[in-house]
Amino acid sequence: MGREACTLECMQLSKPQNRIIQSSPRIAQVVAAAGSGKTRTVVQLVEDRLARGIVRPGRVLLISFSRKACGEIRERLSPVARAAVEVSTFHSLAYRRLREYGGGGRIITDEMKSRFFRDFMRERNTKGIPYSLLLANKPMFRTEFPELCMEVFWKFACYKREAGLVEFEDLVRSMLRKLRENAMSDLQNAYDLIIVDEFQDTDREQLSFLGMMNFKNLIVVGDDYQSIYGFRGADPSIFVKFRDHFKDAKRYYLNENYRSLKPITQCGNQVISFSRNQIHKRVVSMRKGRHPTLALSIERGKEESIRDLVLKNPGARILCRSNHRRFVWERAGIPASQISTIHSAKGLEFPVVLLDLVGGWSMLRGLTHVPPEEVRIAYVGLSRAENLLVVLHSDYTAFDPERLVFEMFRSSVKRIGHNELADVLSGLAFV
């Protein structure tokens, strides 16, 4: 992108976005709310610094946390910038760099992992808890079955070592070890500018990697409100306390939401207030038009009662907490294309979101409050909505864990019936 084109693009950005692009601190932390245009800001920042000669081609590393997110960023970069910037996940970076140094190994496949754990756990007593759930949530596994958890992962490590197999997590650890041994000095000095997207999903090893790099500038972008991968080791406190790790970091905010109508952002502000240890910000909708956030009661086991409403509105998406609930909705006749778990919907947006609070939150059973990560999961779900948010709930008993989640929404939603919702959906073209 040429200098003139870059300047024109910058003129079309908001003041907070331009402030970040034109900033010059050595280390910057960008707290970017849902729907605030963070990817656009990151892309334009890279384009601008390359166009002005602030950074040299081949000396920019842009890290995100999924191949999908990396692909989106690459697509939005100009051809010139795409050739000048290394866009990668932490794991892919470790894989490539270790291969350059003759390290790494054969990546274990999902099928091989599943076969090992299935065979090992088949005869173990997990008190009725599916072993797949335990493996997906290591903190819960360690708490409920500490000895079994230690045994299975020790056996798995032995299996990988004997077969010459590695996981991506192993590669990151190997890369860190070589950096600590000063065996990858070329990598330490390879980049002038490092940008980390979705920094709220960072873990301690990835933080250590950044601490060992000899960068000129570091920019991290994220939203602690959307940190929902604790089961993978992500630690939101790294983002919240970022300036404890990098003392000279300057913080910037993107609070303007360009995705959702005002009632949805207001609902989000209400729900996230139930979380603790956060970077407080008030998200403000920049879209005109209003439509109240709604709540529809449906009977558990009667999910097919809203099938026709969903089928008539292809822009509607049901978001649920668990894969089990996704299967329940599919059995009720809802197309798979209109159902997602909240985790798989992160980063996406839909005209209408039907947020499922009827079931799927069983991990809250016996608790008196919603844990911070579950609050954030609910927040991520609701913040996918562009024009309308509908909370699906039931007539809860005192023992239903979903009751706790619905209480966070209660003051922000208007209860309506099935026919009323049908009328609202039919008129959405006029929102």
N, C-alpha and C positions, 0 to 999 in steps of 0.2 A: 504494500500500500504506500503510495506516495505521500509527501508531506501535506499537499493540499487536500487530498482525500481524507487523510487522518484528521486534519484540522476541522473539516466539515463534519465528520463523524462525532468529534468531541463536542461540537456546538449542539448536537442533538441529544447529548446526555444531560442528566440532571446535575444540579450544583454539587450534591454530595458525591456523585460518581466522578465528575470532573476534578473535584478536590483530591480524590484518591489518585487519579491518573496523573495529575500534575504534581503530586507530592514527591518529596525527595529524602525522607528519613532513611537511615541505613536499614532499619527493621520496622515493618509496619504490620499491624494487626487490623484486619477489616472484619467487623462484626456485621454480617449481612443477613437481614431478615428474609424469611420465605417470600419469594416473588419480588425481590428487590432488584433484580437484574444483575446479580453478581457475576454470572458467566459473561455477560456482555461487557461488564466493567473490566474483568480480568483480560478478556481478549483484546479490548481496546487499549488497555495499559501496555500489553506486550507490543501491539502494533505501534503505539506511540513511541515507546522507548527504542524500538528498532529504527523507526523512521527518523528519529532525532539523533541517532548514533550514540545514545547513552549506553546501550549494550551491543555487543558484537554478535553476529550470527554464529550459532553453534555454542554459545556460552550461556544459553538460557535453558533452565530445567523447569518444567511445569508439571507438578504431580497432582493427580487426583486419585480417588479411592476405588474406582471401578473402570473396567475397560469401556463400558458404555459411556461414562462421563468423559473419559479421554477421547473417545470417538467424536462426541458432540463438540468438544473444544477444538479438535483438529478441523472439523468441518467448518467451524465459524472463523477460523484463522484464514487470512488471505494466503494464496499460494506461496508468496515470498516468505511470509512469517512461518508458514507450515514447514518450509524447508530449513528455517533458521532456528526452530525451537524443538527441543526434545520433550514430548508429551508422554507421560508414562505413569503407571502405578508404582508404588514402592516395590512391590513384589517383582514386577517385570524389570524394573531397573536393576534390582539385585541379580536376577537371573542373567541378564545380558552382561553385566559387569563381571560377574564371577566366571562366565564363559570366556570372557576376554583374558582372564587370568588363569584359565585352565581348571577352574573349580566348578562347583555346582553338582549336578547329578541328574538322574532320570526322574522326571516329575511323576509322582504317584497319581493315578487317575482316581476319580470319584468312585468308580466301580470297584477298584482294588481296596479302597478305604472301607467302603460299605461291606464288602465281603469279609474283611478282617474283623470289623466290629460286630457284624452279625454272627459270625462263627464264635467269637470270644464271649459275647454277651448272652448267647442262646440259653445257657444253663444257669446264668446268674439270677439271683432273686433281687428284683428292683421294686418289689411291693406294688406291682401293677403299673408303674410309671414306664411308658415306652422308652426303650434305651435311646432311640433317636432324639427324644426330647432332652435327655440327660447329656448326650454328646453335643447337642446344639447349645446347651446352657451350662458351661463348665462351672460357674460359681454355684449353681444349684446342685450339680453333680457332687462337687467337693463338700458341700454342706450336708447333703442327704446321705451320701455313701462315700466317706473320705477314703477308706481302705480300698474299696473297689475302684474308685476313680484313680488312685495312685497306681494300682496294679495294671489297669487296662492301658493307661498311657505309657507306663514303663514297657509293657509288652509291645505296644505299638512302636515305640522308639527302637526297640531291639529288632523288630521285624523290618523297619525301614533301613536300619544300618546293615543288617545281614543281606538285604536284597539290593542295596545300593540305590535306595529311593529317597527322595526329598519332597517336602511340601514347600510352598512359597514362603511360609513363615520360617522354615529352616534356612532358606536362602538369605533372608534379611539378617538372621543371626550370624550366618557365616560372613556376610559382607561387613557387619559391624565388627566382628572379630578381626578381620583383616585390616580394617581401618584403625582399630586400637593397636594393632601390631605394626602400624605404619607400612603395611604391605600393599596399600592402594593409594599412594600419594597422588598419583595422576587423577584419580577420582576426586580426592579432596580439593583439588585446585582446578576442577574442570569447568566450574560455572561462576559467572559473575552475578547472575540473578537467579534466585530460586523462588518459585511461587508454589505454595501448597494450597490447593482447593479442598473444600470439605474438611478443614482442619479439626473440626470437632470430633472427627472419627479417628484421630491420631492415638497411637498407643505409645508406651514408654520406649520401645525400641526405635520407633520412627523419630521420636523426639531426640534420642541419642544420636541418630544419624545426622540430623540437622546441626546438632551441637558440635559435630566433628568436621563439618564442611567449612572451607575457607571462602565463603561467599563475600561479595561486596554489598549485595542487597538481598534481604529476605522479606517476602510478603506472604502472610498466611491469611486465608479467607475462610470464614465459617460461621456457624450459628449454633451456639450451645443449646438453644431451644430444640434443635433437630438432631441431637446426639442420641441415637437409638441402637447402637451396636455394642453395648457393654458386654454381651455374650461372646463377642469376638475379641475382647480385650481393649476396646476403645475406652479412653478415659477422658470424659468431658472436662475434668478439672485442669487438664493440660491447657485447654483453650481458655477457660475461665481465669486461670492464674498464669497466663502466658508471659506477662511482664515480670513474674518471679523468675522465669527461666531466661528471659532476654531483657535485661534491665533497661536498655535504651529504646525499647519498642514504643512506637507511637500508635495510639488506637484511633480508628476511624469507624463511623457507623453508616450503614445503609438501612434506614428504617422505613423507607417508602415502599409500599407494596403495590405493584402494578398488575398483580394477578387477580386478587379477590375483591369483591365488593365490601363496603364498609362493615356491614353486620358480621361478615365472616372474620375479618381481622379483629373486630371487637370481641367476638367469641373466643378467638385465639388468645387475645390478651388476658381474658378472664381465665381460661383453662390453664395457661402456663403459669399463672400466679400461684397455682397449687404446688409448683415445683420449688426446690430450694437450691442455694448455691449457684446462682446464675448471674449473667451480665444483664442487668435490667435495661430494657429498652421498650418503648411504646411503639408498636408497629402501626403505621397510618396508611389507610387505603388511598390511592391516588385515582381510583376509578369513580366515575359518576354513576348514579343509580343506586337504588336500594331494593333489597328483598330480604325480609327477616329470615334468620336461621330458624329451622323448623324441627319439630320432634314428632315422630310417628310411632305409635305403639303397635307392635305386632306380637302375636302369640308364638312362643317358642315351639318349634315343630310345625308351624304353619307359614313358613317362609314363602311358600308359593302364592300367598295372598297378595304379594306385590309384584308378582311376575309380570303381569300385563303392563304395569306402570313402567317397569324397567325396559321391557321389550319395545314399547312405543317411544322411548327416549334414548336413542343410541349414544347420546352425549353423557348419559348417566353411568356412574361406576360405583359398585358396592365395594367398600374397603373394609376388611375384617382383620382381626388380630391374629388369627391362626390359620394354618392350612386346613385344619379340620373344619373350620367354619366355611372356608372356600368350597370344600367338597359338599357341605350341607346346602349351600346356595346353588351349586351345580345340580344336585339331585332335585332341587326345587324347580328346575327348568330355566335357570338364568344362564345365558351363554357365558362360557369361560372368558370371552373377550371383554365382558362387562363386570368381572370380578377380579380383585387383586388383594393380596395381603398388604397391610400398610407398609411393611418393609420393602416389598418389591415395587410399591408405587412411589417411593421417595424419589424426588427429583422430577416427578411428572405432575401434570395438572389436567383437570377435567371440568367441563361446564357444570356438571352436577355431581356431588359426592353424597352417597348414602352411607353414612358411617355406622357400622354394625356394632351396637352395644348389647345385642341380645345374648350373645355367647362368645366364648373364646378367650376370656380373661381369667381362666380358672386359677392361674398362678397367684391371684390376689385373695384366694379363699383363706379365711381366717384372719386377714389383716383388717385394721381399722382405718387405714388411710392408703392412698395410692402412692407407691414408691415413685421417686423422681423420674426414672427412666420410663415408667408406664405413663406418667403424665406427658412426657415428651412424645411418646408413641401416639397418644391421642391427639396431640398438637399437630404432629406431622400428618396424620390422617385428615384432620379438618382443614388444614392449610393447603391441601391439594385442590380445594374447590374454587372455581372461578366465579360462578353466578349464583349458585344455590348450595347450601349445606343442609342436609336432612339427617338428623340423628335418629337411628332406629333403636328403639328400646322395648322393654316388655314390662309387665306388672311384676316387679321384683318382690321376692320374699326377703326376709332379713338375712338370709344366708347366701343370696346370689352375689358373687363378687362384682358383677357388672354394675350393680347398684352404686358402688363407690365411684365408678367412672362417670355414670350418668349424673351424679350429684355435682360434678365439676361443670356440667353443661346447663344445669337446670335453670339458672337465672338468665341464661343467654338465648334460650330457645322458646319458640311459640308452639304449643301443642296443637296439632290439627288432626283431622281424620283422613281416611283413605280418599274419599271423594274430593275433599278440599285440596289434597296434595295433587290429585289428578288435574284439577283446574289450574293449579299453580304451574305444573309442568307444561300444560298445553299452552300457557301464555308466556313461556320463557323467552320466546323470540322478541318480546317487547320489553325485556328487562334492560 
